[in-house]
Amino acid sequence: MKKIPLRKCVVTGERLEKKSLIRIVRTPENSVIIDETGRANGRGAYLKKDEEVILKAKKTKILEKHLEVTVDDIIYDNLLKLIKNE
């Protein structure tokens, strides 16, 4: 049996499979991107694919604390669009 990689959601603290999470990355150039491949270079944080979790992350600014950079509202809007399209 193959080992399933688990990652921790920074908002809920749940350990989930990588495929049920979204990775947000602060690149070496200090820009913030949504990493759909899961392989982008830089410091990453994971969020559960849930609208409430993303809205809570925006409200509490937890991504800014984990990535140590300001996160634009456009990133949160794009995350919400990404979840609704799945």
Secondary structure, DSSP 8 states (H G I E B T S, - for coil): -----EEEBTTT--EEEGGGEEEEEE-TTS-EEEESSS--SSEEEEEES-HHHHHHHHHHTHHHHHHTS---HHHHHHHHHHHHH-
